[in-house]
Amino acid sequence: MLQPFVKVANTLMRSRTGILAWYDEPVTNAILEGINNKIKVMKRKAYGYRDDEYFNLLLLGLHDKTNAIRG
């Protein structure tokens, strides 16, 4: 009956260093994950295209606010 609570407690104990580190320096990789997601969406949309150079140009344009890909 207490087994789920023991499992949660063990998980928290294993992760305590990372959890407590957040309070020292609140840094996440959310921006990087968002960029990776945009790249995956672009790859799905470009499936079947033969022009790799165009895909590279789209990747370079990800950071440019004036040509930002919205989606």
Predicted model as a PDB file, atoms N, CA, C, CB and O in Angstrom, pLDDT in the B-factor column:
MODEL        1                                                                  
ATOM      1  N   MET A   1       0.814  -1.183   0.000  1.00 77.00           N  
ATOM      2  CA  MET A   1       0.000   0.000   0.000  1.00 77.00           C  
ATOM      3  C   MET A   1       0.870   1.264   0.000  1.00 77.00           C  
ATOM      4  CB  MET A   1      -0.933  -0.011   1.199  1.00 77.00           C  
ATOM      5  O   MET A   1       0.491   2.259  -0.618  1.00 77.00           O  
ATOM      6  N   LEU A   2       1.982   1.250   0.651  1.00 92.00           N  
ATOM      7  CA  LEU A   2       2.885   2.392   0.672  1.00 92.00           C  
ATOM      8  C   LEU A   2       3.935   2.338  -0.432  1.00 92.00           C  
ATOM      9  CB  LEU A   2       3.565   2.476   2.009  1.00 92.00           C  
ATOM     10  O   LEU A   2       4.739   3.260  -0.566  1.00 92.00           O  
ATOM     11  N   GLN A   3       3.936   1.278  -1.213  1.00 94.00           N  
ATOM     12  CA  GLN A   3       4.955   1.090  -2.246  1.00 94.00           C  
ATOM     13  C   GLN A   3       5.034   2.258  -3.235  1.00 94.00           C  
ATOM     14  CB  GLN A   3       4.680  -0.189  -3.001  1.00 94.00           C  
ATOM     15  O   GLN A   3       6.144   2.660  -3.582  1.00 94.00           O  
ATOM     16  N   PRO A   4       3.905   2.829  -3.710  1.00 94.00           N  
ATOM     17  CA  PRO A   4       4.018   3.988  -4.622  1.00 94.00           C  
ATOM     18  C   PRO A   4       4.714   5.188  -3.976  1.00 94.00           C  
ATOM     19  CB  PRO A   4       2.632   4.411  -5.099  1.00 94.00           C  
ATOM     20  O   PRO A   4       5.465   5.904  -4.638  1.00 94.00           O  
ATOM     21  N   PHE A   5       4.461   5.406  -2.674  1.00 95.00           N  
ATOM     22  CA  PHE A   5       5.111   6.514  -1.977  1.00 95.00           C  
ATOM     23  C   PHE A   5       6.612   6.268  -1.818  1.00 95.00           C  
ATOM     24  CB  PHE A   5       4.465   6.727  -0.605  1.00 95.00           C  
ATOM     25  O   PHE A   5       7.415   7.197  -1.905  1.00 95.00           O  
ATOM     26  N   VAL A   6       6.972   5.030  -1.587  1.00 95.00           N  
ATOM     27  CA  VAL A   6       8.387   4.678  -1.469  1.00 95.00           C  
ATOM     28  C   VAL A   6       9.084   4.907  -2.810  1.00 95.00           C  
ATOM     29  CB  VAL A   6       8.555   3.200  -1.010  1.00 95.00           C  
ATOM     30  O   VAL A   6      10.213   5.394  -2.855  1.00 95.00           O  
ATOM     31  N   LYS A   7       8.400   4.551  -3.901  1.00 96.00           N  
ATOM     32  CA  LYS A   7       8.967   4.739  -5.236  1.00 96.00           C  
ATOM     33  C   LYS A   7       9.183   6.232  -5.533  1.00 96.00           C  
ATOM     34  CB  LYS A   7       8.043   4.108  -6.303  1.00 96.00           C  
ATOM     35  O   LYS A   7      10.220   6.615  -6.073  1.00 96.00           O  
ATOM     36  N   VAL A   8       8.204   7.067  -5.178  1.00 95.00           N  
ATOM     37  CA  VAL A   8       8.333   8.509  -5.380  1.00 95.00           C  
ATOM     38  C   VAL A   8       9.482   9.061  -4.535  1.00 95.00           C  
ATOM     39  CB  VAL A   8       7.009   9.228  -5.028  1.00 95.00           C  
ATOM     40  O   VAL A   8      10.278   9.869  -5.012  1.00 95.00           O  
ATOM     41  N   ALA A   9       9.560   8.623  -3.288  1.00 95.00           N  
ATOM     42  CA  ALA A   9      10.624   9.099  -2.399  1.00 95.00           C  
ATOM     43  C   ALA A   9      11.997   8.713  -2.940  1.00 95.00           C  
ATOM     44  CB  ALA A   9      10.435   8.531  -0.981  1.00 95.00           C  
ATOM     45  O   ALA A   9      12.930   9.515  -2.888  1.00 95.00           O  
ATOM     46  N   ASN A  10      12.128   7.507  -3.454  1.00 96.00           N  
ATOM     47  CA  ASN A  10      13.406   7.070  -4.023  1.00 96.00           C  
ATOM     48  C   ASN A  10      13.766   7.884  -5.265  1.00 96.00           C  
ATOM     49  CB  ASN A  10      13.351   5.576  -4.372  1.00 96.00           C  
ATOM     50  O   ASN A  10      14.928   8.238  -5.465  1.00 96.00           O  
ATOM     51  N   THR A  11      12.769   8.177  -6.094  1.00 96.00           N  
ATOM     52  CA  THR A  11      13.010   8.986  -7.290  1.00 96.00           C  
ATOM     53  C   THR A  11      13.479  10.382  -6.903  1.00 96.00           C  
ATOM     54  CB  THR A  11      11.739   9.072  -8.154  1.00 96.00           C  
ATOM     55  O   THR A  11      14.418  10.913  -7.495  1.00 96.00           O  
ATOM     56  N   LEU A  12      12.823  10.979  -5.906  1.00 95.00           N  
ATOM     57  CA  LEU A  12      13.226  12.304  -5.449  1.00 95.00           C  
ATOM     58  C   LEU A  12      14.628  12.297  -4.855  1.00 95.00           C  
ATOM     59  CB  LEU A  12      12.237  12.828  -4.427  1.00 95.00           C  
ATOM     60  O   LEU A  12      15.396  13.236  -5.064  1.00 95.00           O  
ATOM     61  N   MET A  13      14.956  11.271  -4.135  1.00 96.00           N  
ATOM     62  CA  MET A  13      16.294  11.185  -3.544  1.00 96.00           C  
ATOM     63  C   MET A  13      17.369  11.063  -4.624  1.00 96.00           C  
ATOM     64  CB  MET A  13      16.377   9.991  -2.582  1.00 96.00           C  
ATOM     65  O   MET A  13      18.439  11.660  -4.503  1.00 96.00           O  
ATOM     66  N   ARG A  14      17.093  10.294  -5.676  1.00 96.00           N  
ATOM     67  CA  ARG A  14      18.062  10.161  -6.769  1.00 96.00           C  
ATOM     68  C   ARG A  14      18.231  11.473  -7.519  1.00 96.00           C  
ATOM     69  CB  ARG A  14      17.627   9.060  -7.740  1.00 96.00           C  
ATOM     70  O   ARG A  14      19.317  11.764  -8.019  1.00 96.00           O  
ATOM     71  N   SER A  15      17.172  12.267  -7.601  1.00 94.00           N  
ATOM     72  CA  SER A  15      17.195  13.499  -8.395  1.00 94.00           C  
ATOM     73  C   SER A  15      17.428  14.742  -7.563  1.00 94.00           C  
ATOM     74  CB  SER A  15      15.909  13.645  -9.144  1.00 94.00           C  
ATOM     75  O   SER A  15      17.363  15.848  -8.100  1.00 94.00           O  
ATOM     76  N   ARG A  16      17.693  14.608  -6.298  1.00 94.00           N  
ATOM     77  CA  ARG A  16      17.752  15.777  -5.413  1.00 94.00           C  
ATOM     78  C   ARG A  16      18.846  16.763  -5.803  1.00 94.00           C  
ATOM     79  CB  ARG A  16      17.968  15.330  -3.987  1.00 94.00           C  
ATOM     80  O   ARG A  16      18.669  17.967  -5.622  1.00 94.00           O  
ATOM     81  N   THR A  17      19.959  16.295  -6.326  1.00 92.00           N  
ATOM     82  CA  THR A  17      21.030  17.211  -6.710  1.00 92.00           C  
ATOM     83  C   THR A  17      20.557  18.152  -7.815  1.00 92.00           C  
ATOM     84  CB  THR A  17      22.273  16.427  -7.169  1.00 92.00           C  
ATOM     85  O   THR A  17      20.766  19.363  -7.741  1.00 92.00           O  
ATOM     86  N   GLY A  18      19.927  17.594  -8.826  1.00 88.00           N  
ATOM     87  CA  GLY A  18      19.417  18.423  -9.923  1.00 88.00           C  
ATOM     88  C   GLY A  18      18.279  19.321  -9.493  1.00 88.00           C  
ATOM     89  O   GLY A  18      18.192  20.467  -9.932  1.00 88.00           O  
ATOM     90  N   ILE A  19      17.411  18.817  -8.645  1.00 89.00           N  
ATOM     91  CA  ILE A  19      16.288  19.618  -8.160  1.00 89.00           C  
ATOM     92  C   ILE A  19      16.788  20.799  -7.344  1.00 89.00           C  
ATOM     93  CB  ILE A  19      15.333  18.760  -7.319  1.00 89.00           C  
ATOM     94  O   ILE A  19      16.332  21.925  -7.543  1.00 89.00           O  
ATOM     95  N   LEU A  20      17.709  20.562  -6.438  1.00 91.00           N  
ATOM     96  CA  LEU A  20      18.238  21.633  -5.602  1.00 91.00           C  
ATOM     97  C   LEU A  20      19.117  22.594  -6.393  1.00 91.00           C  
ATOM     98  CB  LEU A  20      19.025  21.050  -4.448  1.00 91.00           C  
ATOM     99  O   LEU A  20      19.213  23.771  -6.045  1.00 91.00           O  
ATOM    100  N   ALA A  21      19.763  22.104  -7.462  1.00 90.00           N  
ATOM    101  CA  ALA A  21      20.603  22.977  -8.293  1.00 90.00           C  
ATOM    102  C   ALA A  21      19.772  24.056  -8.973  1.00 90.00           C  
ATOM    103  CB  ALA A  21      21.353  22.154  -9.349  1.00 90.00           C  
ATOM    104  O   ALA A  21      20.274  25.145  -9.253  1.00 90.00           O  
ATOM    105  N   TRP A  22      18.510  23.762  -9.237  1.00 86.00           N  
ATOM    106  CA  TRP A  22      17.635  24.744  -9.876  1.00 86.00           C  
ATOM    107  C   TRP A  22      17.543  26.017  -9.036  1.00 86.00           C  
ATOM    108  CB  TRP A  22      16.234  24.152 -10.097  1.00 86.00           C  
ATOM    109  O   TRP A  22      17.481  27.118  -9.583  1.00 86.00           O  
ATOM    110  N   TYR A  23      17.533  25.873  -7.726  1.00 90.00           N  
ATOM    111  CA  TYR A  23      17.395  27.032  -6.853  1.00 90.00           C  
ATOM    112  C   TYR A  23      18.688  27.848  -6.785  1.00 90.00           C  
ATOM    113  CB  TYR A  23      16.987  26.585  -5.454  1.00 90.00           C  
ATOM    114  O   TYR A  23      18.655  29.040  -6.478  1.00 90.00           O  
ATOM    115  N   ASP A  24      19.815  27.215  -7.068  1.00 90.00           N  
ATOM    116  CA  ASP A  24      21.079  27.944  -7.124  1.00 90.00           C  
ATOM    117  C   ASP A  24      21.216  28.713  -8.436  1.00 90.00           C  
ATOM    118  CB  ASP A  24      22.257  26.980  -6.954  1.00 90.00           C  
ATOM    119  O   ASP A  24      21.656  29.863  -8.437  1.00 90.00           O  
ATOM    120  N   GLU A  25      20.843  28.087  -9.551  1.00 87.00           N  
ATOM    121  CA  GLU A  25      20.981  28.689 -10.877  1.00 87.00           C  
ATOM    122  C   GLU A  25      19.821  28.213 -11.752  1.00 87.00           C  
ATOM    123  CB  GLU A  25      22.362  28.321 -11.525  1.00 87.00           C  
ATOM    124  O   GLU A  25      19.905  27.138 -12.346  1.00 87.00           O  
ATOM    125  N   PRO A  26      18.731  29.001 -11.843  1.00 85.00           N  
ATOM    126  CA  PRO A  26      17.549  28.561 -12.595  1.00 85.00           C  
ATOM    127  C   PRO A  26      17.746  28.646 -14.115  1.00 85.00           C  
ATOM    128  CB  PRO A  26      16.343  29.400 -12.193  1.00 85.00           C  
ATOM    129  O   PRO A  26      17.327  29.614 -14.751  1.00 85.00           O  
ATOM    130  N   VAL A  27      18.379  27.637 -14.677  1.00 82.00           N  
ATOM    131  CA  VAL A  27      18.644  27.581 -16.112  1.00 82.00           C  
ATOM    132  C   VAL A  27      17.965  26.328 -16.658  1.00 82.00           C  
ATOM    133  CB  VAL A  27      20.193  27.574 -16.416  1.00 82.00           C  
ATOM    134  O   VAL A  27      18.056  25.251 -16.068  1.00 82.00           O  
ATOM    135  N   THR A  28      17.284  26.482 -17.790  1.00 84.00           N  
ATOM    136  CA  THR A  28      16.656  25.326 -18.427  1.00 84.00           C  
ATOM    137  C   THR A  28      17.147  25.219 -19.866  1.00 84.00           C  
ATOM    138  CB  THR A  28      15.104  25.435 -18.380  1.00 84.00           C  
ATOM    139  O   THR A  28      17.822  26.112 -20.378  1.00 84.00           O  
ATOM    140  N   ASN A  29      16.798  24.127 -20.495  1.00 85.00           N  
ATOM    141  CA  ASN A  29      17.128  23.931 -21.903  1.00 85.00           C  
ATOM    142  C   ASN A  29      15.870  24.090 -22.759  1.00 85.00           C  
ATOM    143  CB  ASN A  29      17.768  22.538 -22.128  1.00 85.00           C  
ATOM    144  O   ASN A  29      15.787  23.517 -23.845  1.00 85.00           O  
ATOM    145  N   ALA A  30      14.901  24.855 -22.283  1.00 86.00           N  
ATOM    146  CA  ALA A  30      13.628  25.011 -22.984  1.00 86.00           C  
ATOM    147  C   ALA A  30      13.807  25.632 -24.365  1.00 86.00           C  
ATOM    148  CB  ALA A  30      12.680  25.862 -22.159  1.00 86.00           C  
ATOM    149  O   ALA A  30      13.162  25.203 -25.322  1.00 86.00           O  
ATOM    150  N   ILE A  31      14.670  26.629 -24.481  1.00 84.00           N  
ATOM    151  CA  ILE A  31      14.882  27.275 -25.778  1.00 84.00           C  
ATOM    152  C   ILE A  31      15.475  26.283 -26.770  1.00 84.00           C  
ATOM    153  CB  ILE A  31      15.804  28.504 -25.633  1.00 84.00           C  
ATOM    154  O   ILE A  31      15.056  26.227 -27.926  1.00 84.00           O  
ATOM    155  N   LEU A  32      16.441  25.510 -26.322  1.00 85.00           N  
ATOM    156  CA  LEU A  32      17.052  24.509 -27.192  1.00 85.00           C  
ATOM    157  C   LEU A  32      16.038  23.453 -27.624  1.00 85.00           C  
ATOM    158  CB  LEU A  32      18.231  23.843 -26.486  1.00 85.00           C  
ATOM    159  O   LEU A  32      16.032  23.041 -28.784  1.00 85.00           O  
ATOM    160  N   GLU A  33      15.190  23.017 -26.714  1.00 89.00           N  
ATOM    161  CA  GLU A  33      14.166  22.033 -27.053  1.00 89.00           C  
ATOM    162  C   GLU A  33      13.179  22.616 -28.064  1.00 89.00           C  
ATOM    163  CB  GLU A  33      13.423  21.566 -25.785  1.00 89.00           C  
ATOM    164  O   GLU A  33      12.712  21.910 -28.958  1.00 89.00           O  
ATOM    165  N   GLY A  34      12.864  23.893 -27.923  1.00 87.00           N  
ATOM    166  CA  GLY A  34      11.971  24.536 -28.883  1.00 87.00           C  
ATOM    167  C   GLY A  34      12.582  24.600 -30.273  1.00 87.00           C  
ATOM    168  O   GLY A  34      11.897  24.370 -31.271  1.00 87.00           O  
ATOM    169  N   ILE A  35      13.869  24.912 -30.338  1.00 85.00           N  
ATOM    170  CA  ILE A  35      14.562  24.951 -31.633  1.00 85.00           C  
ATOM    171  C   ILE A  35      14.596  23.555 -32.248  1.00 85.00           C  
ATOM    172  CB  ILE A  35      16.006  25.505 -31.472  1.00 85.00           C  
ATOM    173  O   ILE A  35      14.354  23.401 -33.445  1.00 85.00           O  
ATOM    174  N   ASN A  36      14.890  22.547 -31.446  1.00 88.00           N  
ATOM    175  CA  ASN A  36      14.902  21.172 -31.957  1.00 88.00           C  
ATOM    176  C   ASN A  36      13.529  20.780 -32.488  1.00 88.00           C  
ATOM    177  CB  ASN A  36      15.342  20.191 -30.857  1.00 88.00           C  
ATOM    178  O   ASN A  36      13.434  20.099 -33.509  1.00 88.00           O  
ATOM    179  N   ASN A  37      12.471  21.200 -31.812  1.00 90.00           N  
ATOM    180  CA  ASN A  37      11.129  20.888 -32.275  1.00 90.00           C  
ATOM    181  C   ASN A  37      10.847  21.566 -33.613  1.00 90.00           C  
ATOM    182  CB  ASN A  37      10.093  21.314 -31.234  1.00 90.00           C  
ATOM    183  O   ASN A  37      10.258  20.951 -34.502  1.00 90.00           O  
ATOM    184  N   LYS A  38      11.265  22.840 -33.769  1.00 87.00           N  
ATOM    185  CA  LYS A  38      11.070  23.531 -35.041  1.00 87.00           C  
ATOM    186  C   LYS A  38      11.809  22.820 -36.176  1.00 87.00           C  
ATOM    187  CB  LYS A  38      11.544  24.984 -34.933  1.00 87.00           C  
ATOM    188  O   LYS A  38      11.293  22.714 -37.288  1.00 87.00           O  
ATOM    189  N   ILE A  39      13.009  22.339 -35.890  1.00 86.00           N  
ATOM    190  CA  ILE A  39      13.782  21.629 -36.912  1.00 86.00           C  
ATOM    191  C   ILE A  39      13.075  20.338 -37.305  1.00 86.00           C  
ATOM    192  CB  ILE A  39      15.211  21.325 -36.406  1.00 86.00           C  
ATOM    193  O   ILE A  39      13.013  20.005 -38.488  1.00 86.00           O  
ATOM    194  N   LYS A  40      12.546  19.613 -36.340  1.00 89.00           N  
ATOM    195  CA  LYS A  40      11.824  18.370 -36.645  1.00 89.00           C  
ATOM    196  C   LYS A  40      10.587  18.640 -37.488  1.00 89.00           C  
ATOM    197  CB  LYS A  40      11.424  17.653 -35.353  1.00 89.00           C  
ATOM    198  O   LYS A  40      10.281  17.877 -38.404  1.00 89.00           O  
ATOM    199  N   VAL A  41       9.867  19.730 -37.183  1.00 87.00           N  
ATOM    200  CA  VAL A  41       8.683  20.079 -37.971  1.00 87.00           C  
ATOM    201  C   VAL A  41       9.093  20.425 -39.393  1.00 87.00           C  
ATOM    202  CB  VAL A  41       7.919  21.260 -37.327  1.00 87.00           C  
ATOM    203  O   VAL A  41       8.435  20.009 -40.347  1.00 87.00           O  
ATOM    204  N   MET A  42      10.185  21.191 -39.545  1.00 83.00           N  
ATOM    205  CA  MET A  42      10.669  21.539 -40.879  1.00 83.00           C  
ATOM    206  C   MET A  42      11.052  20.287 -41.662  1.00 83.00           C  
ATOM    207  CB  MET A  42      11.868  22.491 -40.782  1.00 83.00           C  
ATOM    208  O   MET A  42      10.779  20.196 -42.859  1.00 83.00           O  
ATOM    209  N   LYS A  43      11.681  19.325 -40.996  1.00 83.00           N  
ATOM    210  CA  LYS A  43      12.074  18.094 -41.677  1.00 83.00           C  
ATOM    211  C   LYS A  43      10.853  17.319 -42.149  1.00 83.00           C  
ATOM    212  CB  LYS A  43      12.925  17.220 -40.755  1.00 83.00           C  
ATOM    213  O   LYS A  43      10.862  16.744 -43.238  1.00 83.00           O  
ATOM    214  N   ARG A  44       9.809  17.302 -41.340  1.00 84.00           N  
ATOM    215  CA  ARG A  44       8.593  16.593 -41.751  1.00 84.00           C  
ATOM    216  C   ARG A  44       7.939  17.280 -42.935  1.00 84.00           C  
ATOM    217  CB  ARG A  44       7.602  16.500 -40.587  1.00 84.00           C  
ATOM    218  O   ARG A  44       7.458  16.614 -43.852  1.00 84.00           O  
ATOM    219  N   LYS A  45       7.916  18.606 -42.926  1.00 80.00           N  
ATOM    220  CA  LYS A  45       7.310  19.352 -44.031  1.00 80.00           C  
ATOM    221  C   LYS A  45       8.122  19.203 -45.314  1.00 80.00           C  
ATOM    222  CB  LYS A  45       7.181  20.833 -43.664  1.00 80.00           C  
ATOM    223  O   LYS A  45       7.560  19.249 -46.409  1.00 80.00           O  
ATOM    224  N   ALA A  46       9.432  19.026 -45.194  1.00 76.00           N  
ATOM    225  CA  ALA A  46      10.313  18.965 -46.361  1.00 76.00           C  
ATOM    226  C   ALA A  46      10.518  17.547 -46.867  1.00 76.00           C  
ATOM    227  CB  ALA A  46      11.649  19.579 -46.031  1.00 76.00           C  
ATOM    228  O   ALA A  46      11.346  17.336 -47.753  1.00 76.00           O  
ATOM    229  N   TYR A  47       9.804  16.577 -46.342  1.00 77.00           N  
ATOM    230  CA  TYR A  47       9.994  15.185 -46.747  1.00 77.00           C  
ATOM    231  C   TYR A  47       9.767  15.044 -48.247  1.00 77.00           C  
ATOM    232  CB  TYR A  47       9.041  14.252 -45.966  1.00 77.00           C  
ATOM    233  O   TYR A  47       8.737  15.470 -48.769  1.00 77.00           O  
ATOM    234  N   GLY A  48      10.720  14.453 -48.927  1.00 74.00           N  
ATOM    235  CA  GLY A  48      10.603  14.218 -50.355  1.00 74.00           C  
ATOM    236  C   GLY A  48      11.274  15.275 -51.219  1.00 74.00           C  
ATOM    237  O   GLY A  48      11.482  15.050 -52.411  1.00 74.00           O  
ATOM    238  N   TYR A  49      11.619  16.426 -50.642  1.00 72.00           N  
ATOM    239  CA  TYR A  49      12.315  17.444 -51.410  1.00 72.00           C  
ATOM    240  C   TYR A  49      13.742  16.987 -51.670  1.00 72.00           C  
ATOM    241  CB  TYR A  49      12.297  18.804 -50.674  1.00 72.00           C  
ATOM    242  O   TYR A  49      14.350  16.319 -50.833  1.00 72.00           O  
ATOM    243  N   ARG A  50      14.268  17.345 -52.821  1.00 76.00           N  
ATOM    244  CA  ARG A  50      15.627  16.928 -53.175  1.00 76.00           C  
ATOM    245  C   ARG A  50      16.665  17.992 -52.864  1.00 76.00           C  
ATOM    246  CB  ARG A  50      15.693  16.578 -54.639  1.00 76.00           C  
ATOM    247  O   ARG A  50      17.864  17.711 -52.889  1.00 76.00           O  
ATOM    248  N   ASP A  51      16.229  19.196 -52.573  1.00 80.00           N  
ATOM    249  CA  ASP A  51      17.154  20.317 -52.411  1.00 80.00           C  
ATOM    250  C   ASP A  51      17.576  20.466 -50.949  1.00 80.00           C  
ATOM    251  CB  ASP A  51      16.509  21.622 -52.914  1.00 80.00           C  
ATOM    252  O   ASP A  51      16.871  21.079 -50.147  1.00 80.00           O  
ATOM    253  N   ASP A  52      18.733  19.897 -50.615  1.00 82.00           N  
ATOM    254  CA  ASP A  52      19.249  19.998 -49.255  1.00 82.00           C  
ATOM    255  C   ASP A  52      19.711  21.406 -48.931  1.00 82.00           C  
ATOM    256  CB  ASP A  52      20.389  19.026 -49.055  1.00 82.00           C  
ATOM    257  O   ASP A  52      19.662  21.826 -47.775  1.00 82.00           O  
ATOM    258  N   GLU A  53      20.160  22.138 -49.943  1.00 84.00           N  
ATOM    259  CA  GLU A  53      20.635  23.503 -49.720  1.00 84.00           C  
ATOM    260  C   GLU A  53      19.501  24.402 -49.219  1.00 84.00           C  
ATOM    261  CB  GLU A  53      21.236  24.078 -51.016  1.00 84.00           C  
ATOM    262  O   GLU A  53      19.720  25.257 -48.361  1.00 84.00           O  
ATOM    263  N   TYR A  54      18.296  24.213 -49.751  1.00 81.00           N  
ATOM    264  CA  TYR A  54      17.147  25.002 -49.302  1.00 81.00           C  
ATOM    265  C   TYR A  54      16.846  24.713 -47.836  1.00 81.00           C  
ATOM    266  CB  TYR A  54      15.908  24.703 -50.172  1.00 81.00           C  
ATOM    267  O   TYR A  54      16.549  25.628 -47.068  1.00 81.00           O  
ATOM    268  N   PHE A  55      16.921  23.451 -47.451  1.00 81.00           N  
ATOM    269  CA  PHE A  55      16.698  23.081 -46.053  1.00 81.00           C  
ATOM    270  C   PHE A  55      17.750  23.736 -45.152  1.00 81.00           C  
ATOM    271  CB  PHE A  55      16.730  21.542 -45.886  1.00 81.00           C  
ATOM    272  O   PHE A  55      17.429  24.214 -44.064  1.00 81.00           O  
ATOM    273  N   ASN A  56      18.993  23.756 -45.604  1.00 81.00           N  
ATOM    274  CA  ASN A  56      20.053  24.421 -44.835  1.00 81.00           C  
ATOM    275  C   ASN A  56      19.778  25.915 -44.692  1.00 81.00           C  
ATOM    276  CB  ASN A  56      21.419  24.202 -45.505  1.00 81.00           C  
ATOM    277  O   ASN A  56      20.037  26.493 -43.636  1.00 81.00           O  
ATOM    278  N   LEU A  57      19.258  26.540 -45.736  1.00 80.00           N  
ATOM    279  CA  LEU A  57      18.910  27.954 -45.651  1.00 80.00           C  
ATOM    280  C   LEU A  57      17.780  28.189 -44.653  1.00 80.00           C  
ATOM    281  CB  LEU A  57      18.511  28.484 -47.026  1.00 80.00           C  
ATOM    282  O   LEU A  57      17.791  29.179 -43.921  1.00 80.00           O  
ATOM    283  N   LEU A  58      16.815  27.287 -44.622  1.00 78.00           N  
ATOM    284  CA  LEU A  58      15.735  27.400 -43.645  1.00 78.00           C  
ATOM    285  C   LEU A  58      16.276  27.283 -42.226  1.00 78.00           C  
ATOM    286  CB  LEU A  58      14.670  26.327 -43.894  1.00 78.00           C  
ATOM    287  O   LEU A  58      15.844  28.010 -41.331  1.00 78.00           O  
ATOM    288  N   LEU A  59      17.214  26.374 -42.023  1.00 80.00           N  
ATOM    289  CA  LEU A  59      17.809  26.216 -40.694  1.00 80.00           C  
ATOM    290  C   LEU A  59      18.556  27.480 -40.277  1.00 80.00           C  
ATOM    291  CB  LEU A  59      18.761  25.008 -40.673  1.00 80.00           C  
ATOM    292  O   LEU A  59      18.475  27.904 -39.124  1.00 80.00           O  
ATOM    293  N   LEU A  60      19.282  28.078 -41.216  1.00 81.00           N  
ATOM    294  CA  LEU A  60      20.012  29.301 -40.904  1.00 81.00           C  
ATOM    295  C   LEU A  60      19.052  30.459 -40.618  1.00 81.00           C  
ATOM    296  CB  LEU A  60      20.952  29.666 -42.059  1.00 81.00           C  
ATOM    297  O   LEU A  60      19.388  31.373 -39.865  1.00 81.00           O  
ATOM    298  N   GLY A  61      17.872  30.420 -41.210  1.00 78.00           N  
ATOM    299  CA  GLY A  61      16.896  31.477 -41.007  1.00 78.00           C  
ATOM    300  C   GLY A  61      16.097  31.346 -39.729  1.00 78.00           C  
ATOM    301  O   GLY A  61      15.297  32.229 -39.419  1.00 78.00           O  
ATOM    302  N   LEU A  62      16.284  30.279 -38.980  1.00 76.00           N  
ATOM    303  CA  LEU A  62      15.530  30.096 -37.744  1.00 76.00           C  
ATOM    304  C   LEU A  62      15.793  31.208 -36.734  1.00 76.00           C  
ATOM    305  CB  LEU A  62      15.867  28.756 -37.127  1.00 76.00           C  
ATOM    306  O   LEU A  62      14.873  31.641 -36.041  1.00 76.00           O  
ATOM    307  N   HIS A  63      17.022  31.668 -36.643  1.00 70.00           N  
ATOM    308  CA  HIS A  63      17.366  32.656 -35.632  1.00 70.00           C  
ATOM    309  C   HIS A  63      17.063  34.086 -36.065  1.00 70.00           C  
ATOM    310  CB  HIS A  63      18.817  32.536 -35.286  1.00 70.00           C  
ATOM    311  O   HIS A  63      17.061  34.991 -35.231  1.00 70.00           O  
ATOM    312  N   ASP A  64      16.813  34.301 -37.326  1.00 64.00           N  
ATOM    313  CA  ASP A  64      16.566  35.631 -37.857  1.00 64.00           C  
ATOM    314  C   ASP A  64      15.104  36.021 -37.604  1.00 64.00           C  
ATOM    315  CB  ASP A  64      16.900  35.688 -39.373  1.00 64.00           C  
ATOM    316  O   ASP A  64      14.192  35.382 -38.128  1.00 64.00           O  
ATOM    317  N   LYS A  65      14.885  37.061 -36.806  1.00 61.00           N  
ATOM    318  CA  LYS A  65      13.525  37.457 -36.435  1.00 61.00           C  
ATOM    319  C   LYS A  65      12.729  37.964 -37.639  1.00 61.00           C  
ATOM    320  CB  LYS A  65      13.570  38.534 -35.355  1.00 61.00           C  
ATOM    321  O   LYS A  65      11.505  37.832 -37.656  1.00 61.00           O  
ATOM    322  N   THR A  66      13.389  38.537 -38.641  1.00 58.00           N  
ATOM    323  CA  THR A  66      12.665  39.079 -39.775  1.00 58.00           C  
ATOM    324  C   THR A  66      12.159  37.967 -40.692  1.00 58.00           C  
ATOM    325  CB  THR A  66      13.552  40.042 -40.552  1.00 58.00           C  
ATOM    326  O   THR A  66      11.133  38.126 -41.352  1.00 58.00           O  
ATOM    327  N   ASN A  67      12.872  36.846 -40.735  1.00 51.00           N  
ATOM    328  CA  ASN A  67      12.467  35.730 -41.585  1.00 51.00           C  
ATOM    329  C   ASN A  67      12.051  34.522 -40.758  1.00 51.00           C  
ATOM    330  CB  ASN A  67      13.597  35.348 -42.529  1.00 51.00           C  
ATOM    331  O   ASN A  67      12.100  33.393 -41.245  1.00 51.00           O  
ATOM    332  N   ALA A  68      11.647  34.743 -39.527  1.00 51.00           N  
ATOM    333  CA  ALA A  68      11.346  33.636 -38.619  1.00 51.00           C  
ATOM    334  C   ALA A  68      10.196  32.798 -39.160  1.00 51.00           C  
ATOM    335  CB  ALA A  68      11.004  34.163 -37.217  1.00 51.00           C  
ATOM    336  O   ALA A  68       9.209  33.321 -39.678  1.00 51.00           O  
ATOM    337  N   ILE A  69      10.345  31.515 -39.030  1.00 53.00           N  
ATOM    338  CA  ILE A  69       9.313  30.573 -39.447  1.00 53.00           C  
ATOM    339  C   ILE A  69       8.322  30.460 -38.305  1.00 53.00           C  
ATOM    340  CB  ILE A  69       9.917  29.173 -39.826  1.00 53.00           C  
ATOM    341  O   ILE A  69       8.685  30.132 -37.175  1.00 53.00           O  
ATOM    342  N   ARG A  70       7.096  30.729 -38.611  1.00 53.00           N  
ATOM    343  CA  ARG A  70       6.064  30.652 -37.587  1.00 53.00           C  
ATOM    344  C   ARG A  70       5.293  29.363 -37.769  1.00 53.00           C  
ATOM    345  CB  ARG A  70       5.119  31.875 -37.648  1.00 53.00           C  
ATOM    346  O   ARG A  70       5.035  28.919 -38.888  1.00 53.00           O  
ATOM    347  N   GLY A  71       4.932  28.776 -36.649  1.00 47.00           N  
ATOM    348  CA  GLY A  71       4.170  27.543 -36.794  1.00 47.00           C  
ATOM    349  C   GLY A  71       3.999  26.790 -35.546  1.00 47.00           C  
ATOM    350  O   GLY A  71       3.372  25.731 -35.546  1.00 47.00           O  
TER     351      GLY A  71                                                      
ENDMDL                                                                          
END                                                                             
